[in-house]
Amino acid sequence: MNIFRLSRVRTSARAISILLLAASISMLMACSGTISTLNTSDGGEGSIYRLSDQLADRIMLAAMKAEIDAEKISPLVSPQQGYAGEVQWGIDVDQIVLRVRPAIGQDQIGNEVEGLVFEAEHNGTAPAAGVPTIERLLDRVAKDAAELGDRVRFVRFND
């Protein structure tokens, strides 16, 4: 009988070890990344957008609703301006954040002007869903921002 009990203890310890190893690997596989309209594929490298905060907010919300279920979208806590949501791929989930940062740019005649840089971030265990989502979000906001406001050369962040 003692041999069977000892065998069960070893089996339980082995099972716990395997579960802990799997959990550790899962946490190590969690990915995150941030991209911005300073380095998008639409040619916006080094550019900021001259838009009002209200217009930027509407652009971000429209982009988020196009990519994420509206019930999973929530506004960021002040002083940040933007939205958070989540995407799922199988059992894995990525948190998505789309926000703006105030920046200083330079117009065509050399004057410093205020504008905004859009940033998108993903964080979680579903990079297969998160990475393409933030890329599409930035493509969408860059296109809309360029249509609705002026794009000028980035100089520095203003936050």
DSSP file (Angstrom, degrees, kcal/mol; ACC not computed):
  #  RESIDUE AA STRUCTURE BP1 BP2  ACC     N-H-->O    O-->H-N    N-H-->O    O-->H-N    TCO  KAPPA ALPHA  PHI   PSI    X-CA   Y-CA   Z-CA
    1    1 A M     >        0   0    0      0, 0.0     4,-2.2     0, 0.0     3,-0.2   0.000 360.0 360.0 360.0 -40.9    0.0    0.0    0.0
    2    2 A N  H  >  +     0   0    0      1,-0.2     4,-2.5     2,-0.2     5,-0.2   0.846 360.0  56.8 -61.6 -32.5    2.8    2.4    0.8
    3    3 A I  H  > S+     0   0    0      2,-0.2     4,-2.2     1,-0.2    -1,-0.2   0.908 107.0  48.3 -65.6 -40.8    4.2    2.0   -2.7
    4    4 A F  H  > S+     0   0    0     -3,-0.2     4,-2.2     2,-0.2    -2,-0.2   0.901 112.0  48.6 -67.0 -40.3    0.9    3.0   -4.2
    5    5 A R  H  X S+     0   0    0     -4,-2.2     4,-2.3     2,-0.2    -2,-0.2   0.932 112.2  48.8 -63.5 -44.6    0.6    6.1   -2.0
    6    6 A L  H  X S+     0   0    0     -4,-2.5     4,-2.3     1,-0.2    -2,-0.2   0.886 110.1  52.2 -61.9 -39.5    4.2    7.1   -2.8
    7    7 A S  H  X S+     0   0    0     -4,-2.2     4,-2.4     1,-0.2    -1,-0.2   0.900 109.3  49.5 -63.6 -41.5    3.5    6.6   -6.5
    8    8 A R  H  X S+     0   0    0     -4,-2.2     4,-2.8     2,-0.2    -2,-0.2   0.888 109.7  51.3 -65.6 -39.1    0.4    8.8   -6.3
    9    9 A V  H  X S+     0   0    0     -4,-2.3     4,-2.6     2,-0.2    -2,-0.2   0.921 111.8  46.8 -63.3 -44.1    2.4   11.5   -4.5
   10   10 A R  H  X S+     0   0    0     -4,-2.3     4,-2.6     2,-0.2    -2,-0.2   0.908 112.9  49.6 -64.3 -41.1    5.1   11.4   -7.2
   11   11 A T  H  X S+     0   0    0     -4,-2.4     4,-2.5     2,-0.2    -2,-0.2   0.913 112.4  47.5 -63.9 -42.7    2.4   11.5   -9.9
   12   12 A S  H  X S+     0   0    0     -4,-2.8     4,-2.5     2,-0.2    -2,-0.2   0.912 112.8  48.4 -64.3 -43.1    0.7   14.5   -8.3
   13   13 A A  H  X S+     0   0    0     -4,-2.6     4,-2.4     1,-0.2    -2,-0.2   0.901 112.2  49.5 -64.2 -40.1    4.0   16.3   -7.9
   14   14 A R  H  X S+     0   0    0     -4,-2.6     4,-2.5     2,-0.2    -2,-0.2   0.913 111.0  49.8 -64.7 -42.3    4.9   15.6  -11.5
   15   15 A A  H  X S+     0   0    0     -4,-2.5     4,-2.4     2,-0.2    -2,-0.2   0.911 111.5  48.5 -63.0 -42.7    1.4   16.9  -12.7
   16   16 A I  H  X S+     0   0    0     -4,-2.5     4,-2.6     2,-0.2    -1,-0.2   0.912 110.8  51.1 -64.0 -41.8    1.9   20.0  -10.6
   17   17 A S  H  X S+     0   0    0     -4,-2.4     4,-2.4     1,-0.2    -2,-0.2   0.915 110.6  48.8 -61.1 -43.1    5.4   20.5  -12.1
   18   18 A I  H  X S+     0   0    0     -4,-2.5     4,-2.5     2,-0.2    -2,-0.2   0.911 111.6  49.3 -64.3 -42.4    4.0   20.1  -15.6
   19   19 A L  H  X S+     0   0    0     -4,-2.4     4,-2.5     2,-0.2    -2,-0.2   0.912 111.6  48.7 -63.3 -42.6    1.2   22.6  -15.0
   20   20 A L  H  X S+     0   0    0     -4,-2.6     4,-2.3     2,-0.2    -2,-0.2   0.896 111.8  49.6 -64.5 -39.7    3.6   25.2  -13.5
   21   21 A L  H  X S+     0   0    0     -4,-2.4     4,-2.5     2,-0.2    -2,-0.2   0.920 111.2  48.9 -64.1 -43.6    5.9   24.7  -16.5
   22   22 A A  H  X S+     0   0    0     -4,-2.5     4,-2.4     1,-0.2    -2,-0.2   0.903 111.8  49.2 -63.2 -41.1    3.0   25.2  -18.9
   23   23 A A  H  X S+     0   0    0     -4,-2.5     4,-2.3     2,-0.2    -1,-0.2   0.905 111.2  50.1 -64.9 -40.7    1.9   28.3  -17.1
   24   24 A S  H  X S+     0   0    0     -4,-2.3     4,-2.3     2,-0.2    -2,-0.2   0.916 111.3  48.0 -63.9 -43.2    5.4   29.7  -17.1
   25   25 A I  H  X S+     0   0    0     -4,-2.5     4,-1.9     1,-0.2    -1,-0.2   0.911 110.3  52.8 -63.5 -41.6    5.7   29.1  -20.9
   26   26 A S  H  X S+     0   0    0     -4,-2.4     4,-0.6     1,-0.2    -2,-0.2   0.909 110.2  47.4 -60.4 -42.5    2.4   30.7  -21.5
   27   27 A M  H >< S+     0   0    0     -4,-2.3     3,-0.7     1,-0.2    -1,-0.2   0.882 111.1  51.3 -67.9 -36.7    3.4   33.8  -19.6
   28   28 A L  H 3< S+     0   0    0     -4,-2.3    -1,-0.2     1,-0.2    -2,-0.2   0.824 106.5  55.3 -67.9 -29.3    6.7   33.9  -21.5
   29   29 A M  H 3< S+     0   0    0     -4,-1.9    -1,-0.2    -5,-0.2    -2,-0.2   0.615  79.2 113.5 -79.7 -12.0    4.8   33.7  -24.7
   30   30 A A    <<  -     0   0    0     -3,-0.7     2,-0.3    -4,-0.6    95,-0.3  -0.417  54.6-161.9 -60.9 131.7    2.7   36.7  -23.9
   31   31 A C  E     -A  124   0A   0     93,-3.1    93,-2.7    -2,-0.1     2,-0.3  -0.801  16.8-177.8-119.2 156.7    3.6   39.4  -26.3
   32   32 A S  E     +A  123   0A   0     -2,-0.3     2,-0.3    91,-0.2    91,-0.2  -0.982   6.3 166.8-147.0 158.7    3.3   43.2  -26.5
   33   33 A G  E     -A  122   0A   0     89,-2.1    89,-2.4    -2,-0.3     2,-0.4  -0.960  18.2-150.1-168.3 153.3    4.1   45.8  -29.0
   34   34 A T  E     +A  121   0A   0     -2,-0.3     2,-0.3    87,-0.2    87,-0.2  -0.996  14.1 176.3-131.9 135.3    3.5   49.4  -29.8
   35   35 A I  E     -A  120   0A   0     85,-2.6    85,-3.0    -2,-0.4     2,-0.3  -0.931   9.1-164.7-130.7 159.4    3.4   51.2  -33.2
   36   36 A S  E >   -A  119   0A   0     -2,-0.3     3,-1.8    83,-0.2    83,-0.2  -0.877  39.4-101.5-138.9 170.3    2.6   54.7  -34.1
   37   37 A T  T 3  S+     0   0    0     81,-2.4     3,-0.5    -2,-0.3    10,-0.5   0.508 112.6  76.3 -72.2  -2.3    1.7   56.9  -37.0
   38   38 A L  T 3  S+     0   0    0     80,-0.3     8,-1.6     1,-0.2    -1,-0.3   0.703 110.1  25.1 -75.1 -18.8    5.3   58.1  -36.9
   39   39 A N  S <  S+     0   0    0     -3,-1.8    -1,-0.2     6,-0.2    -2,-0.2  -0.149  88.8 135.8-139.8  44.0    6.2   54.8  -38.5
   40   40 A T    >   -     0   0    0     -3,-0.5     3,-0.8     1,-0.1     5,-0.3  -0.405  62.9-115.0 -88.9 169.9    3.2   53.4  -40.5
   41   41 A S  T 3  S+     0   0    0      1,-0.2    -1,-0.1     2,-0.1    -4,-0.0   0.478 101.0  81.3 -81.8  -2.0    3.3   52.0  -43.9
   42   42 A D  T 3  S-     0   0    0      1,-0.0    -1,-0.2    -5,-0.0    -5,-0.0   0.348 115.8 -97.6 -88.1   9.2    1.2   54.8  -45.4
   43   43 A G  S <  S+     0   0    0     -3,-0.8    -2,-0.1     1,-0.0    -1,-0.0   0.600  88.8 127.2  88.2  11.1    4.1   57.1  -45.8
   44   44 A G    >   +     0   0    0     -4,-0.1     3,-2.2     2,-0.1    -3,-0.1   0.278  27.9 144.3 -84.9  12.5    3.4   58.9  -42.5
   45   45 A E  T 3  S+     0   0    0     -5,-0.3    -6,-0.2     1,-0.3    -7,-0.2  -0.288  75.1   5.8 -58.6 127.8    6.9   58.4  -41.2
   46   46 A G  T 3  S+     0   0    0     -8,-1.6   108,-5.0     1,-0.3     2,-0.3   0.652 106.3 123.2  77.2  15.9    7.9   61.4  -39.2
   47   47 A S  E <   -B  153   0A   0     -3,-2.2     2,-0.3   -10,-0.5    -1,-0.3  -0.816  41.2-166.3-115.1 150.8    4.5   63.1  -39.4
   48   48 A I  E     -B  152   0A   0    104,-2.9   104,-2.2    -2,-0.3     2,-0.5  -0.837  23.1-121.8-121.6 166.9    2.0   64.4  -36.9
   49   49 A Y  E     -BC 151 116A   0     67,-2.5    67,-2.4    -2,-0.3     2,-1.2  -0.933   8.1-140.0-116.2 130.6   -1.6   65.4  -37.6
   50   50 A R  E     +B  150   0A   0    100,-3.0   100,-0.8    -2,-0.5     2,-0.3  -0.757  52.3 134.9 -89.1  96.6   -3.1   68.8  -36.9
   51   51 A L        -     0   0    0     -2,-1.2     2,-0.1    98,-0.2    98,-0.1  -0.942  57.3-104.3-138.7 156.0   -6.5   67.9  -35.6
   52   52 A S     >  -     0   0    0     -2,-0.3     4,-2.4     1,-0.1     5,-0.2  -0.466  34.7-115.1 -74.6 158.3   -8.7   68.9  -32.7
   53   53 A D  H  > S+     0   0    0      1,-0.2     4,-2.3     2,-0.2     5,-0.1   0.875 117.1  54.1 -60.1 -37.6   -8.9   66.5  -29.7
   54   54 A Q  H  > S+     0   0    0      2,-0.2     4,-2.1     1,-0.2    -1,-0.2   0.909 109.5  45.9 -65.7 -42.2  -12.6   66.0  -30.5
   55   55 A L  H  > S+     0   0    0      2,-0.2     4,-2.4     1,-0.2    -2,-0.2   0.909 112.1  51.3 -67.7 -41.6  -12.0   65.0  -34.1
   56   56 A A  H  X S+     0   0    0     -4,-2.4     4,-2.5     1,-0.2    -2,-0.2   0.898 109.0  52.4 -60.4 -40.0   -9.1   62.7  -33.1
   57   57 A D  H  X S+     0   0    0     -4,-2.3     4,-2.6     1,-0.2    -2,-0.2   0.921 109.8  47.5 -62.6 -44.5  -11.5   61.1  -30.6
   58   58 A R  H  X S+     0   0    0     -4,-2.1     4,-2.2     2,-0.2    -2,-0.2   0.889 111.6  51.0 -64.8 -39.1  -14.1   60.5  -33.3
   59   59 A I  H  X S+     0   0    0     -4,-2.4     4,-2.1     2,-0.2    -2,-0.2   0.930 112.6  46.1 -62.8 -45.7  -11.5   59.0  -35.6
   60   60 A M  H  X S+     0   0    0     -4,-2.5     4,-2.7     2,-0.2    -2,-0.2   0.921 112.4  49.3 -65.0 -44.3  -10.2   56.6  -33.0
   61   61 A L  H  X S+     0   0    0     -4,-2.6     4,-2.5     1,-0.2    -1,-0.2   0.908 111.2  49.7 -64.1 -41.1  -13.7   55.5  -31.9
   62   62 A A  H  X S+     0   0    0     -4,-2.2     4,-1.5    -5,-0.2    -1,-0.2   0.912 112.4  48.0 -62.6 -42.1  -14.7   54.8  -35.5
   63   63 A A  H  X S+     0   0    0     -4,-2.1     4,-1.0     2,-0.2    -2,-0.2   0.924 112.0  49.1 -64.6 -44.3  -11.5   52.8  -36.1
   64   64 A M  H >X S+     0   0    0     -4,-2.7     4,-3.0     1,-0.2     3,-0.7   0.917 109.9  51.3 -62.2 -42.7  -12.0   50.8  -32.9
   65   65 A K  H 3< S+     0   0    0     -4,-2.5    -1,-0.2     1,-0.2     5,-0.2   0.805 106.8  54.8 -66.0 -27.6  -15.6   50.0  -33.7
   66   66 A A  H 3< S+     0   0    0     -4,-1.5    -1,-0.2    -5,-0.2    -2,-0.2   0.748 121.6  28.6 -74.3 -22.9  -14.6   48.8  -37.2
   67   67 A E  H << S+     0   0    0     -4,-1.0     2,-0.4    -3,-0.7    -2,-0.2   0.694 120.3  43.2-109.2 -25.4  -12.1   46.3  -35.6
   68   68 A I  S  < S-     0   0    0     -4,-3.0    -1,-0.2    -5,-0.2     5,-0.1  -0.946  90.2 -94.4-131.7 144.0  -13.5   45.4  -32.2
   69   69 A D    >   -     0   0    0     -2,-0.4     3,-2.4    17,-0.3    17,-0.2  -0.366  36.8-130.4 -54.7 126.4  -16.9   44.5  -30.9
   70   70 A A  G >  S+     0   0    0      1,-0.3     3,-1.4    -5,-0.2    -1,-0.2   0.781 105.5  62.3 -55.7 -30.8  -18.3   47.8  -29.5
   71   71 A E  G 3  S+     0   0    0      1,-0.3    -1,-0.3     3,-0.0    -2,-0.1   0.697 102.1  52.1 -69.0 -17.4  -19.3   46.1  -26.2
   72   72 A K  G <  S+     0   0    0     -3,-2.4     2,-0.4    14,-0.1    -1,-0.3   0.276  91.1  96.3-101.2   9.7  -15.6   45.4  -25.6
   73   73 A I    <   +     0   0    0     -3,-1.4    12,-0.2    12,-0.2    10,-0.0  -0.846  46.3 171.1-103.7 134.9  -14.4   49.0  -26.1
   74   74 A S  E     -D   84   0A   0     10,-2.7    10,-3.1    -2,-0.4     2,-0.1  -0.992  34.4-106.4-139.7 149.2  -13.9   51.4  -23.3
   75   75 A P  E     -D   83   0A   0      0, 0.0     8,-0.3     0, 0.0     2,-0.1  -0.392  39.1-110.0 -71.1 150.5  -12.5   54.9  -23.0
   76   76 A L        -     0   0    0      6,-2.3     2,-0.3    22,-0.2     6,-0.2  -0.397  37.4 -98.4 -74.5 158.3   -9.0   55.4  -21.5
   77   77 A V    >   -     0   0    0     -2,-0.1     3,-1.5     1,-0.1    -1,-0.1  -0.613  60.8 -71.1 -80.0 135.1   -8.7   57.1  -18.1
   78   78 A S  T 3  S+     0   0    0      1,-0.3     3,-0.1    -2,-0.3    -1,-0.1  -0.303 116.2  39.9 -57.1 142.6   -7.8   60.7  -18.2
   79   79 A P  T 3  S+     0   0    0      0, 0.0    -1,-0.3     0, 0.0     2,-0.1  -0.986 108.3  75.5 -88.4  -3.3   -5.2   62.3  -18.9
   80   80 A Q  S <  S-     0   0    0     -3,-1.5     2,-0.5     1,-0.0    21,-0.1  -0.431  70.6-149.0 -69.3 145.3   -4.8   59.7  -21.7
   81   81 A Q  E     + E   0 100A   0     19,-0.6    19,-2.0    -2,-0.1     2,-0.3  -0.971  53.2  57.1-117.6 120.2   -7.1   60.1  -24.7
   82   82 A G  E    S- E   0  99A   0     -2,-0.5    -6,-2.3    17,-0.2     2,-0.3  -0.991  71.6 -79.7 158.4-160.6   -8.1   57.0  -26.5
   83   83 A Y  E     -DE  75  98A   0     15,-2.8    15,-3.0    -2,-0.3     2,-0.3  -0.959  20.6-152.8-141.1 153.2   -9.8   53.6  -26.3
   84   84 A A  E     +DE  74  97A   0    -10,-3.1   -10,-2.7    -2,-0.3     2,-0.3  -0.926  24.7 148.5-124.0 151.9   -9.1   50.1  -25.1
   85   85 A G  E     - E   0  96A   0     11,-2.5    11,-3.4    -2,-0.3     2,-0.4  -0.908  32.2-116.4-161.0-173.9  -10.6   46.8  -26.2
   86   86 A E  E     - E   0  95A   0     -2,-0.3     2,-0.3     9,-0.3   -17,-0.3  -0.996  11.1-160.7-142.2 148.8   -9.7   43.2  -26.7
   87   87 A V  E     - E   0  94A   0      7,-2.4     7,-2.7    -2,-0.4     2,-0.4  -0.922  14.3-149.4-122.4 151.6   -9.5   40.7  -29.5
   88   88 A Q  E     - E   0  93A   0     -2,-0.3     2,-0.4     5,-0.2     5,-0.2  -0.945  15.1-175.6-126.2 143.6   -9.5   37.0  -29.1
   89   89 A W  E >  S- E   0  92A   0      3,-2.6     3,-1.9    -2,-0.4     2,-0.3  -0.907  72.6 -48.3-135.7 105.4   -7.9   34.2  -31.1
   90   90 A G  T 3  S-     0   0    0     -2,-0.4    36,-0.0     1,-0.3     0, 0.0  -0.546 122.6 -24.2  65.7-126.7   -9.0   30.8  -29.8
   91   91 A I  T 3  S+     0   0    0     -2,-0.3    -1,-0.3    -3,-0.1     2,-0.2   0.524 120.9  96.4 -92.7  -6.1   -8.5   30.9  -26.1
   92   92 A D  E <   -E   89   0A   0     -3,-1.9    -3,-2.6    33,-0.1     2,-0.4  -0.572  56.3-161.5 -89.0 149.2   -5.9   33.6  -26.2
   93   93 A V  E     -E   88   0A   0     -5,-0.2    32,-2.0    -2,-0.2    33,-0.5  -0.978   6.9-161.8-131.6 139.9   -6.7   37.3  -25.7
   94   94 A D  E     -EF  87 124A   0     -7,-2.7    -7,-2.4    -2,-0.4     2,-0.4  -0.984  17.3-136.8-119.3 133.9   -4.9   40.5  -26.6
   95   95 A Q  E     -EF  86 123A   0     28,-3.3    28,-1.6    -2,-0.4     2,-0.4  -0.751  22.0-156.9 -84.8 133.7   -5.6   43.9  -25.1
   96   96 A I  E     -EF  85 122A   0    -11,-3.4   -11,-2.5    -2,-0.4     2,-0.4  -0.943  10.6-174.0-116.5 132.8   -5.7   46.6  -27.7
   97   97 A V  E     -EF  84 121A   0     24,-2.5    24,-2.6    -2,-0.4     2,-0.5  -0.996   4.6-174.6-127.4 130.6   -5.1   50.3  -26.9
   98   98 A L  E     +EF  83 120A   0    -15,-3.0   -15,-2.8    -2,-0.4     2,-0.3  -0.993  23.4 151.2-122.5 123.0   -5.5   53.1  -29.4
   99   99 A R  E     -EF  82 119A   0     20,-2.6    20,-3.2    -2,-0.5     2,-0.3  -0.911  36.3-125.5-145.0 168.0   -4.5   56.6  -28.1
  100  100 A V  E     -EF  81 118A   0    -19,-2.0   -19,-0.6    -2,-0.3    18,-0.2  -0.897  14.2-158.4-116.5 151.8   -3.1   60.0  -29.2
  101  101 A R  E     - F   0 117A   0     16,-2.5    16,-2.3    -2,-0.3     2,-0.1  -0.994  25.9-115.6-125.3 135.1   -0.1   61.8  -27.8
  102  102 A P  E     + F   0 116A   0      0, 0.0    56,-2.7     0, 0.0     2,-0.3  -0.432  43.4 174.5 -67.3 143.4    0.3   65.6  -28.2
  103  103 A A  E     -GF 157 115A   0     12,-2.6    12,-2.4    54,-0.3     2,-0.4  -0.943  31.0-122.7-145.8 164.5    3.3   66.5  -30.3
  104  104 A I  E     +GF 156 114A   0     52,-3.5    51,-2.7    -2,-0.3    52,-1.8  -0.937  33.8 175.2-110.5 134.2    5.1   69.5  -31.9
  105  105 A G  E     -GF 154 113A   0      8,-3.3     8,-2.4    -2,-0.4     2,-0.5  -0.698  28.0-117.7-126.8-178.3    5.6   69.6  -35.6
  106  106 A Q  E     -GF 153 112A   0     47,-2.2    47,-1.3     6,-0.2     6,-0.2  -0.987  23.8-144.3-128.2 124.6    7.0   71.9  -38.2
  107  107 A D    >   -     0   0    0      4,-2.6     3,-1.7    -2,-0.5    45,-0.1  -0.114  39.9 -85.4 -78.7-177.5    4.8   73.3  -41.0
  108  108 A Q  T 3  S+     0   0    0      1,-0.3    -1,-0.1     2,-0.1    44,-0.0   0.731 128.2  48.9 -65.4 -23.3    6.1   74.0  -44.5
  109  109 A I  T 3  S-     0   0    0      2,-0.1    -1,-0.3     0, 0.0    -2,-0.0   0.380 122.4-101.2 -99.0   6.1    7.3   77.5  -43.7
  110  110 A G  S <  S+     0   0    0     -3,-1.7     2,-0.2     1,-0.3    -2,-0.1   0.454  73.5 139.8  97.0   1.0    9.2   76.3  -40.6
  111  111 A N        -     0   0    0      1,-0.1    -4,-2.6    -5,-0.0     2,-0.4  -0.547  55.2-117.5 -78.3 142.6    6.8   77.4  -37.8
  112  112 A E  E     - F   0 106A   0     -6,-0.2     2,-0.3    -2,-0.2    -6,-0.2  -0.649  39.7-179.6 -77.9 134.2    6.3   75.0  -34.9
  113  113 A V  E     - F   0 105A   0     -8,-2.4    -8,-3.3    -2,-0.4     2,-0.3  -0.927  26.4-112.9-133.1 156.6    2.7   73.8  -34.6
  114  114 A E  E     + F   0 104A   0     -2,-0.3     2,-0.3   -10,-0.2   -10,-0.2  -0.642  47.0 140.9 -89.2 147.7    0.8   71.5  -32.3
  115  115 A G  E     - F   0 103A   0    -12,-2.4   -12,-2.6    -2,-0.3     2,-0.3  -0.878  39.6 -95.1-162.5-165.4   -0.6   68.2  -33.5
  116  116 A L  E     -CF  49 102A   0    -67,-2.4   -67,-2.5    -2,-0.3     2,-0.4  -0.955  11.8-154.5-133.6 146.9   -1.2   64.6  -32.5
  117  117 A V  E     - F   0 101A   0    -16,-2.3   -16,-2.5    -2,-0.3     2,-0.4  -0.983  20.5-140.8-115.4 130.3    0.5   61.3  -33.0
  118  118 A F  E     - F   0 100A   0     -2,-0.4   -81,-2.4   -18,-0.2     2,-0.4  -0.751  19.2-170.5 -90.6 138.1   -1.7   58.1  -32.9
  119  119 A E  E     -AF  36  99A   0    -20,-3.2   -20,-2.6    -2,-0.4     2,-0.4  -0.978   7.9-165.8-128.1 143.0   -0.3   55.1  -31.1
  120  120 A A  E     -AF  35  98A   0    -85,-3.0   -85,-2.6    -2,-0.4     2,-0.4  -0.990   9.9-176.2-127.9 138.4   -1.7   51.5  -31.0
  121  121 A E  E     -AF  34  97A   0    -24,-2.6   -24,-2.5    -2,-0.4     2,-0.4  -0.976   9.6-165.5-134.6 143.9   -0.5   48.9  -28.6
  122  122 A H  E     +AF  33  96A   0    -89,-2.4   -89,-2.1    -2,-0.4     2,-0.3  -0.971   9.8 174.5-127.0 149.0   -1.3   45.2  -28.1
  123  123 A N  E     +AF  32  95A   0    -28,-1.6   -28,-3.3    -2,-0.4     2,-0.3  -0.930  35.5  56.3-154.5 124.4   -0.5   43.1  -25.0
  124  124 A G  E    S-AF  31  94A   0    -93,-2.7   -93,-3.1    -2,-0.3   -30,-0.2  -0.992  89.7 -56.1 153.2-156.9   -1.5   39.5  -24.3
  125  125 A T  S    S+     0   0    0    -32,-2.0   -31,-0.2    -2,-0.3     3,-0.2   0.249 109.8  71.8-106.7  10.6   -1.3   36.0  -25.5
  126  126 A A    >>  +     0   0    0    -33,-0.5     4,-2.8   -95,-0.2     3,-1.6  -0.430  43.7 150.3-124.2  58.9   -2.9   36.4  -28.9
  127  127 A P  H 3> S+     0   0    0      0, 0.0     4,-2.2     0, 0.0    -1,-0.1   0.783  70.1  69.4 -62.2 -23.7   -0.4   38.3  -31.0
  128  128 A A  H 34 S+     0   0    0      1,-0.2    -2,-0.1    -3,-0.2    -3,-0.0   0.799 114.7  27.5 -63.3 -26.3   -1.8   36.5  -34.1
  129  129 A A  H <> S+     0   0    0     -3,-1.6     4,-1.4   -42,-0.1    -1,-0.2   0.775 121.8  53.2 -98.7 -37.1   -4.9   38.6  -33.6
  130  130 A G  H  X S+     0   0    0     -4,-2.8     4,-2.4     2,-0.2     5,-0.2   0.908 103.9  52.3 -69.3 -44.5   -3.3   41.7  -31.8
  131  131 A V  H  X S+     0   0    0     -4,-2.2     4,-2.0     1,-0.2     5,-0.2   0.953 113.0  42.4 -62.2 -52.3   -0.6   42.6  -34.3
  132  132 A P  H  > S+     0   0    0      0, 0.0     4,-2.4     0, 0.0    -1,-0.2   0.855 112.6  56.6 -64.3 -29.8   -2.8   42.7  -37.4
  133  133 A T  H  X S+     0   0    0     -4,-1.4     4,-2.5     2,-0.2    -2,-0.2   0.944 108.6  44.1 -65.0 -47.4   -5.5   44.6  -35.5
  134  134 A I  H  X S+     0   0    0     -4,-2.4     4,-2.3     1,-0.2    -1,-0.2   0.850 112.5  53.7 -69.0 -30.8   -3.2   47.4  -34.4
  135  135 A E  H  X S+     0   0    0     -4,-2.0     4,-2.2    -5,-0.2    -1,-0.2   0.928 111.4  44.6 -65.8 -43.4   -1.8   47.6  -37.9
  136  136 A R  H  X S+     0   0    0     -4,-2.4     4,-2.4     2,-0.2    -2,-0.2   0.899 111.4  54.4 -66.8 -39.3   -5.3   48.0  -39.4
  137  137 A L  H  X S+     0   0    0     -4,-2.5     4,-2.8     1,-0.2     5,-0.2   0.945 111.2  44.4 -57.9 -48.8   -6.2   50.5  -36.7
  138  138 A L  H  X S+     0   0    0     -4,-2.3     4,-2.6     1,-0.2     5,-0.3   0.890 111.4  52.6 -67.3 -38.3   -3.2   52.7  -37.5
  139  139 A D  H  X S+     0   0    0     -4,-2.2     4,-2.0    -5,-0.2    -1,-0.2   0.927 113.0  46.1 -59.5 -42.6   -3.8   52.5  -41.2
  140  140 A R  H  X S+     0   0    0     -4,-2.4     4,-2.5     2,-0.2     5,-0.2   0.937 114.9  44.2 -67.3 -47.7   -7.4   53.5  -40.7
  141  141 A V  H  X S+     0   0    0     -4,-2.8     4,-2.9     1,-0.2     5,-0.2   0.882 113.2  52.0 -68.6 -35.3   -6.7   56.5  -38.3
  142  142 A A  H  X S+     0   0    0     -4,-2.6     4,-2.2    -5,-0.2    -1,-0.2   0.921 111.8  46.6 -64.6 -42.5   -3.7   57.7  -40.5
  143  143 A K  H  X S+     0   0    0     -4,-2.0     4,-1.7    -5,-0.3    -2,-0.2   0.950 116.8  43.0 -63.7 -49.2   -5.9   57.7  -43.6
  144  144 A D  H  X S+     0   0    0     -4,-2.5     4,-1.8     1,-0.2    -2,-0.2   0.902 114.2  50.6 -64.8 -41.3   -8.8   59.5  -41.8
  145  145 A A  H  X S+     0   0    0     -4,-2.9     4,-1.7     1,-0.2    -1,-0.2   0.885 109.5  50.9 -65.1 -38.1   -6.5   62.0  -40.1
  146  146 A A  H  < S+     0   0    0     -4,-2.2    -1,-0.2    -5,-0.2    -2,-0.2   0.850 112.4  47.2 -67.5 -33.1   -4.8   62.8  -43.4
  147  147 A E  H  < S+     0   0    0     -4,-1.7    -1,-0.2    -5,-0.2    -2,-0.2   0.819 120.8  36.5 -74.8 -30.7   -8.2   63.5  -45.0
  148  148 A L  H  < S+     0   0    0     -4,-1.8     2,-0.3    -5,-0.1    -2,-0.2   0.553 124.0  20.5-102.9  -9.5   -9.5   65.6  -42.2
  149  149 A G  S  < S-     0   0    0     -4,-1.7     2,-0.2    -5,-0.2   -98,-0.2  -0.907  84.5 -84.1-149.0 175.3   -6.4   67.5  -41.1
  150  150 A D  E     -B   50   0A   0   -100,-0.8  -100,-3.0    -2,-0.3     2,-0.5  -0.602  31.9-142.6 -85.6 146.4   -3.0   68.6  -42.1
  151  151 A R  E     +B   49   0A   0     -2,-0.2     2,-0.3  -102,-0.2  -102,-0.2  -0.948  26.5 174.6-109.3 126.8    0.1   66.4  -41.8
  152  152 A V  E     -B   48   0A   0   -104,-2.2  -104,-2.9    -2,-0.5   -45,-0.2  -0.859  38.9 -79.2-129.7 164.8    3.3   68.1  -40.8
  153  153 A R  E     -BG  47 106A   0    -47,-1.3   -47,-2.2    -2,-0.3  -106,-0.3  -0.402  48.1-118.0 -67.1 132.8    6.8   66.9  -40.0
  154  154 A F  E     + G   0 105A   0   -108,-5.0   -49,-0.2   -49,-0.2    -1,-0.1  -0.476  37.7 166.4 -70.1 136.6    7.3   65.6  -36.4
  155  155 A V  E     -     0   0A   0    -51,-2.7     2,-0.3     1,-0.4   -50,-0.2   0.698  59.8 -35.1-114.0 -53.7    9.7   67.5  -34.2
  156  156 A R  E     - G   0 104A   0    -52,-1.8   -52,-3.5     2,-0.0    -1,-0.4  -0.986  61.0 -89.9-164.7 161.6    9.1   66.2  -30.6
  157  157 A F  E     - G   0 103A   0     -2,-0.3   -54,-0.3   -54,-0.2   -41,-0.0  -0.500  25.8-154.0 -77.1 153.9    6.4   64.9  -28.2
  158  158 A N              0   0    0    -56,-2.7   -55,-0.2    -2,-0.2    -1,-0.1  -0.241 360.0 360.0-124.5  41.6    4.7   67.5  -26.1
  159  159 A D              0   0    0    -57,-0.1    -1,-0.1   -58,-0.1   -56,-0.1   0.376 360.0 360.0-130.5 360.0    3.6   65.5  -23.1
